[in-house]
Amino acid sequence: MLFDTHVHLNADQFEEDVEVVIKRAQEAGVSRMVVVGFDRPTITRAMELIEKHKELYAAVGWHPVDAIDMKDKDLEWIEELAAHPKVVALGEMGLDYHWDKSPKDVQKDVFRRQIRLAKKVKLPIVIHNREATQDIVDILKEESAGEVGGIMHCFSGSAETALECVKMNFYISLGGPVTFKNAKKPKEVAEAVPLDKLLIETDCPYLAPHPYRGKRNEPAYVKLVAEEIAALKDLSYEEVADATMKNANTLFQLD
């Protein structure tokens, strides 16, 4: 059984066939998924999906690109939703310096406020990082985010940074890029990070693994991520599937 720790089944790309996609995932051995909401519409849709499907859980938070749009009432709403038994994490949150919609200081403030909320409601956090690694590591340390821990989602940094994050009580989650032939860093990370600190994800509909690269990604393809990690670590597919399932259940406090 597999646990896809980061899906966007709440995205427009799945509007027409989400039920079929979920069924395909189950047939591929994916028994649990976390649907990630990061603004008002996607959080609302995530909550609708987890009410309907027993194998779906939710993470709720505010994306750094849209940090400038977040109001106090949005954070209060996220706090209310955190009490739902199937909301297992806060996020995705973090920093994104690729797009310039939200100024860096606004992103940092919204990030810090969400970490503090996670500590208050005692839920792990899901970290989005784009071109902002050092600032993210610094903020996680300054805010003592290791108290709740969480996931470095779709990790794209170096093996050294990955191990630094592991020391701070974070799991390293790998997605489709680890299967790309030219993806040196994710492969090094897969080899370096201990199996008991690894998670797998698709980030669907984005970042589809080889041989689906460039097409719409979906949870069924997380199996390809597990297979690649198994090959890189010289382990069986079953060992990676079992370990990443156990890791996710431990982090999200599920049976």
N, C-alpha and C positions, 0 to 999 in steps of 0.2 A: 504494500500500500504506500501511496505517495501523498505528501502534503505540499501543495503549492501555496507558499506563504505570501504571495503578492499577485493578486489578479485585479483587473479592472473590468469585470463583467458588467459593471454599471456604466460602461462607456457606450457612446452612440454606435460604435462599430458592432456591438452585439444586440442592438435593439430588435432586430428581426428574428434572431435565432438563438437567443440565450439558453433556452431550454434544451435545444439540440446540442449546443456546445457543452453544457453541464453533463448531459448524458454521455457524450463522447469521452469526456474526462473520466467519468466513472468507469467506463468500459476499458480505459487505458490504465486503470488502477489508482486513479487519483481520488482518495476518499475524503479529503478535507482541503478547503481553500479559504483564504482570507481575502475578502473583497475590500479594497482600499478606497475610502472616500476622502476627498481633499478640498472640497468647497461645498456650498449649500446643495446644488443639484446632485453631485455625485454621492454625498453622504446620504441624502434622502433616498436615492436609488439603492444604495448599499443596504440600508436598513430594511427596505422592502424585500430585497432578495434574501436576506438572512431569515426573515420571518417565514418565507415560503419554502426554503430548502434546508434540510437538517445538516447537510455537509458543509454549508457555508457559514463563515463567521465574518466579522467586520473589524476594520481599523478605521478610526475617524480622526481627522485632523485638518490642518490648513496648509496648503502647498506654498512654498516660499515664493514662487513666481507671482502668486496672487496675494502675498502678505499685505500689500497696500490696501486691499479691499476688506480685510478682516476687521470687524467691529467687536466691541466688548460683548455684545449679545451673541455673537457667533461662538466665542469661547465659552460663554455660559451654556449655550446649547450643547456644545461638545461635552462639557462636564456632565450635563443631564444624561446624554446618551451613553456616557461611560459606565453608567450603572446597569445598563442592559446586560443580561447574562451572556449574550453572544458577541458583545463588543470586547475584543481580546487585546487591543492595543490602541495607542494614540498615534496618529500619523496618516499620511506621510507628512513629515515636517523636516525642516533643515534649511539649507542655503543653496541657491542656484544663481551663479554669477554668469551664466551663459546668456540668459535673457535679461533685459534691463528694465522690465516693467516696474519692479519694486526696488527702491533704493536699498543698498546693503544694510544701512542702519535699521531700516524698517524690518527687513528680513530677520536680522539678528534679534530684534526685540520680540517679534512674533514667535521665533524659535525658542527663545528663553522662556517666554510665558507658557508655551505648550509643555516644555520640560517640567516646569514647576507644577503645572496642572497634573501631569502624569504622576509626579511624586505624591501629589495630594490624593489622587484616586487610585494610586498603586497599580498602574498598568505600564507595561513596557512600551517603548517608542520605536517607530519605524522611521529611519533616517534617509532623506533624499539629499544627495550630494552631487552637485555639478560644478566642477571647477572651483571648489571652495574647501578643499580637504583640511588645510591647516586651521582655518577659522572654525570649522565644525568640531575638530578634535579639541581645540582650545575651549570652546563653549561647553562641550560635553564635560570637560574636566572642571571648568569653573562652576557649573551648575550641579556638580556631583550626580550626573545622569546615570552613573553606574549603579546607583541605589535601586533603580528600576530596570536598568539594562534595556536590551532591545535588539534591533536588527539594523545592520548597515546594508540597506536594500540595494540590490543590483550593483554590488561593489565593483568599482572600476579602478581603485587605487593600487598601490604597490603591496607586495607581500609584507613588507616591513610595517606599513600603516595598518594593514589588516591585523597583524599580531598585536600592535599597539591598542587597537580597538577591542580585541579579545581580552586584553588585560583590564580593560575598563568595563567588562561584563557585557560585551556585545557579541552577538552571533554575526557571522559573515554570510550573506546570502548571494548566491551566484545564479545567474540566469542564462539566457540564450548566448550572450557573447562568449562564454567559456567554450562553446562548440565551434566558434569561428576559427578557421585555420591560422589566421594572422593575429589572433588575440593572445599575445605573449603574456601580458599582465594577469588576466583572469586565470590562465592555466597555472602560472606560478603561485597565485593565491590558493588555488585548489590543492596544489601539492603541499604548500607550507602550513595551511591552517589545519589544526587537529580536527578529525572527523566529528568529535563531539561539540564542535563550535561552528559547524557548517549547516546552512539551510539551502533549500532550492526554491526557485520561483520562476515564473514566466514573465511577469510584468505585462501580461497580455492586455491589449492587443499589440503591444510594442515588442521589439527586440526578439523576433522569432528565431529559434535556433536553426542551425544548418540541419537539413537541406531546405528549410522553409524560409530562409533569410529573405527579408523584403516583403513577405506576405503577412497577412494578419496572423498574429500569434494567438494561441489558445491553451488552456490548462493541460489538455492531453499531451502537449509537447514537452511538459516538464520532465517526462520520462527520458528524453534525449539529454537533458541537463544532467540527470542522475547517472546515466550511462557514461557520459564523458568524464564526470568526476571519478567514477569507478575506474575507468581506464587510466586516468592520470595518477590515481593513488594506488594502482595495482590492487584493487579490491574487487569483490564481486558486486554486481548491480544490487543484489539483495542486501548486502551489508550497508551500502550507501542509502538505499531506500529505507531500511529499518532505522538507521542512525538519524537520518534527517527527520523522519517522522517523530522519533522519540524526542529529538531536540526541540522541534516545534511544539509538541504537546507540553514539554517542560516549560518552555518560555511562556506559552499562552495559558498555562495552568489548566490544561484540559486532561481528561481521563486518558 
